[in-house]
Amino acid sequence: MSKTRPILDRSLIDKITAIKPKYITTNGFINMLLEDAYNERVNKKVNLTNNIDYIYTDNKDLEDKKLEIKEQKEKINKKEKQEKIVPDDLKHIESLILEFWKVKKGAKTLEAWKRQNTEYRKFIQKYGDDVLKDQLDAGILAGTWKGCTIKNYEEQQQRINRFNKEPELTSVHPNQKVAEFDEYGRLI
């Protein structure tokens, strides 16, 4: 067992010696306190951020930092809530829009939110609600889309339609001549 010599604050050592039983050495008592604190932390799985008080000696400084952190979190939450206000004309598909926004990749800025809402309106004007709902569902399932745009939808439709068309017979190959026979079965 190796030994280390940590440096402790003198006031802490004075507090410990004041409560230390006379039959235990100071080193033994400090080791016992440390082991008890360690076991309590392991059993309760206490988060280190809850015990941040031990790091700071000035509690006023600690309270200021906690207040500052809380204000920063509130600012971030307000900003996120402002971004996610669904316009009235898109309220009927609000749940799909918010779900897509959660899983989409790429930028999630206020500008991106506004542009995405503009694309939703274009979908509704050009193709109707059902197509937009289908696209949002597909985007949610894929989880890798950066956005839902008309341009991408139309490109995909062109690819699909290209394979669904029947081939056009504009000209016949010379080797594909139609054989004609006369009334006796001879080749003409």
C-alpha positions in Angstrom: 0.0 0.0 0.0 1.6 3.3 -1.1 1.1 6.4 1.0 0.5 9.9 -0.3 0.7 13.1 1.6 -2.1 15.4 0.5 -2.0 19.0 1.6 -5.0 20.0 3.8 -6.2 23.4 4.9 -5.1 24.1 8.5 -8.6 25.2 9.5 -10.0 21.8 8.2 -7.4 19.9 10.3 -8.4 21.9 13.4 -12.1 21.1 12.8 -11.2 17.4 12.4 -9.0 17.3 15.6 -11.8 19.0 17.6 -14.2 16.1 16.9 -11.6 13.3 16.8 -11.8 10.7 19.5 -8.7 10.5 21.8 -8.0 6.9 21.1 -7.6 7.3 17.3 -4.7 9.0 15.7 -5.3 12.1 13.5 -4.2 10.2 10.3 -6.4 7.2 11.2 -9.4 9.5 11.8 -8.9 11.4 8.6 -8.6 8.1 6.7 -11.8 6.9 8.4 -13.7 10.1 7.4 -12.5 9.8 3.8 -13.5 6.2 3.5 -16.9 6.9 5.0 -17.4 9.8 2.5 -16.2 7.7 -0.4 -18.6 4.8 0.5 -21.5 7.2 0.9 -20.8 8.7 -2.5 -20.4 5.3 -4.2 -23.6 4.0 -2.6 -25.7 7.1 -3.4 -24.0 7.7 -6.7 -23.9 11.4 -5.9 -23.2 13.7 -8.8 -20.1 15.9 -8.4 -22.0 19.0 -9.5 -24.3 18.6 -6.4 -21.2 18.9 -4.1 -19.7 21.8 -5.8 -19.8 23.7 -2.5 -16.6 21.9 -1.4 -14.6 23.5 -4.3 -15.3 27.1 -3.3 -14.4 28.6 0.0 -16.4 31.8 -0.6 -20.1 30.9 -0.7 -21.1 34.2 -2.2 -18.9 33.5 -5.2 -20.6 30.1 -5.5 -24.1 31.6 -5.3 -23.1 34.1 -8.0 -21.9 31.3 -10.3 -25.0 29.3 -9.8 -27.2 32.3 -10.5 -25.2 33.0 -13.7 -25.5 29.4 -14.9 -29.3 29.5 -14.2 -29.7 32.8 -16.2 -27.7 31.3 -19.1 -30.0 28.2 -19.2 -33.1 30.4 -19.1 -31.8 32.4 -22.1 -31.1 29.3 -24.1 -34.6 27.8 -23.2 -36.3 31.1 -24.2 -34.4 31.2 -27.5 -35.4 27.5 -28.3 -39.0 28.2 -27.5 -39.1 31.3 -29.7 -37.7 29.2 -32.6 -40.3 26.5 -32.3 -43.5 28.6 -32.7 -45.5 27.0 -35.5 -47.4 29.5 -37.6 -51.2 29.4 -37.5 -51.5 28.2 -41.1 -49.4 25.1 -40.2 -51.0 24.3 -36.8 -52.9 21.3 -38.3 -49.5 19.5 -38.8 -47.7 20.9 -35.8 -46.8 17.6 -34.2 -45.2 16.3 -37.4 -43.3 19.6 -37.9 -41.9 19.5 -34.3 -41.1 15.8 -34.5 -39.2 16.3 -37.8 -37.3 19.3 -36.3 -36.1 17.1 -33.4 -34.6 14.4 -35.7 -33.4 16.6 -38.6 -29.7 17.0 -39.2 -28.0 20.2 -40.1 -28.6 23.8 -38.8 -31.3 24.4 -36.3 -31.2 28.1 -36.2 -34.0 30.6 -36.2 -33.3 31.3 -39.9 -33.4 27.6 -40.7 -36.8 27.3 -38.9 -38.2 30.2 -41.0 -37.0 28.8 -44.3 -38.4 25.3 -43.4 -41.8 26.8 -42.7 -41.7 28.6 -46.1 -41.0 25.2 -47.7 -44.0 23.7 -45.9 -46.2 26.4 -47.3 -44.9 25.8 -50.8 -45.7 22.1 -50.5 -49.2 22.8 -49.4 -49.8 25.3 -52.3 -48.3 23.1 -55.0 -49.1 19.5 -53.9 -51.4 19.7 -50.9 -51.3 18.6 -47.2 -51.1 14.8 -47.9 -47.8 15.1 -49.8 -46.3 17.3 -47.1 -47.4 14.9 -44.4 -45.9 12.0 -46.3 -42.6 13.9 -46.7 -42.5 14.8 -43.0 -43.1 11.2 -42.1 -40.4 10.0 -44.4 -38.0 12.6 -43.0 -38.8 11.5 -39.4 -38.3 7.8 -40.3 -35.0 8.5 -42.1 -33.7 10.8 -39.4 -30.9 11.9 -41.7 -32.6 14.7 -43.7 -31.3 18.2 -43.4 -34.6 19.6 -44.5 -37.8 19.0 -46.3 -37.7 20.9 -49.7 -39.8 20.9 -52.8 -36.6 20.7 -54.9 -35.6 17.4 -53.4 -39.2 16.1 -53.6 -39.5 16.9 -57.3 -36.0 15.4 -58.1 -37.1 12.2 -56.4 -40.4 12.1 -58.3 -38.5 12.5 -61.6 -36.3 9.5 -60.7 -39.3 7.4 -59.8 -41.2 8.4 -62.9 -38.3 7.7 -65.2 -38.4 4.1 -64.2 -42.2 3.8 -64.4 -42.4 5.0 -68.0 -42.9 2.5 -70.8 -40.2 2.5 -73.4 -41.0 4.5 -76.5 -40.6 2.6 -79.9 -39.7 5.4 -82.2 -37.7 3.4 -84.6 -37.3 -0.3 -85.3 -33.9 -1.9 -85.4 -33.0 -3.3 -88.9 -32.7 -6.8 -87.5 -36.3 -6.6 -86.2 -38.0 -6.8 -89.5 -41.5 -8.3 -89.5 -41.6 -11.4 -91.6 -44.4 -11.5 -94.2 -45.7 -14.6 -95.9 -47.8 -15.0 -98.9 -50.9 -17.3 -99.1 -48.7 -20.4 -99.7 -46.5 -19.8 -96.7 -43.5 -18.5 -98.6 -41.5 -15.7 -97.3 -42.0 -12.5 -99.2 
